[in-house]
């Protein structure tokens, strides 16, 4: 039987997977830090990374991902290897 978190991760949009990857690689695994960065960007203050999508949409995506992680007690970053496997055809 598939890992339920893996099933959830595979259902994420490309933009959501990107946010999980950014959280892990640029923000030390912290949703709080990426949210602060997006709010700074929205306010015209200095920010770390420019995302291609709108800030409010990203904040909504983060809210969904954060809620899932809190409710299920899981770090979705653990499933980023699935993206690499899919990209390599494995």
C-alpha positions in Angstrom: 0.0 0.0 0.0 1.3 3.5 -0.9 2.4 5.9 1.8 -0.5 8.3 2.2 1.9 11.3 2.4 3.5 10.1 -0.8 0.1 10.0 -2.5 -0.6 13.6 -1.2 2.8 14.8 -2.4 2.3 13.3 -5.9 -1.0 15.2 -6.0 0.7 18.6 -5.5 0.8 21.1 -8.3 4.2 22.0 -9.8 4.0 25.4 -7.9 3.4 23.6 -4.6 6.3 21.2 -5.2 8.5 24.2 -6.0 7.5 25.8 -2.7 8.3 22.7 -0.8 11.7 22.5 -2.5 12.4 26.2 -1.8 11.4 25.7 1.9 14.0 22.9 2.2 16.8 24.4 0.1 16.7 28.2 0.7 14.8 28.5 4.0 16.2 25.8 6.2 12.9 23.8 6.2 11.0 26.8 7.7 7.6 27.8 6.3 7.8 30.9 8.6 10.9 32.1 6.8 9.5 31.7 3.3 6.2 33.4 4.4 8.2 36.3 5.9 10.2 36.6 2.6 7.0 36.7 0.5 5.4 39.3 2.7 8.6 41.4 2.5 8.5 41.0 -1.3 4.8 42.0 -1.3 5.7 45.1 0.8 8.5 46.1 -1.6 11.2 45.2 1.0 14.3 43.2 0.2 13.6 39.4 -0.3 15.7 36.3 -1.0 14.1 34.6 -4.0 11.7 35.7 -6.7 9.0 33.3 -7.5 7.2 33.2 -10.9 3.7 33.2 -9.4 1.7 35.8 -7.6 2.5 36.3 -3.9 -1.0 35.8 -2.6 -1.4 32.5 -4.5 1.9 31.3 -3.1 0.8 32.3 0.4 -2.4 30.3 -0.1 -0.4 27.3 -1.3 1.9 27.6 1.7 -1.1 27.7 4.0 -2.4 24.5 2.5 1.0 22.7 2.7 1.7 23.9 6.2 -1.7 22.8 7.4 -1.2 19.4 6.0 2.3 19.0 7.6 1.0 20.1 11.0 -2.1 18.0 10.9 -0.2 14.9 9.7 3.1 15.5 11.5 5.1 15.1 8.4 7.7 17.2 6.5 6.8 17.1 2.8 10.4 17.8 2.0 11.0 14.1 2.7 9.2 13.4 -0.6 11.2 15.7 -2.9 13.2 12.7 -4.1 10.0 11.6 -5.9 10.4 14.6 -8.2 14.0 13.6 -9.1 12.8 10.0 -9.7 10.1 11.2 -12.0 12.4 13.6 -13.9 14.9 10.8 -14.5 12.2 8.4 -15.7 12.6 6.0 -12.7 
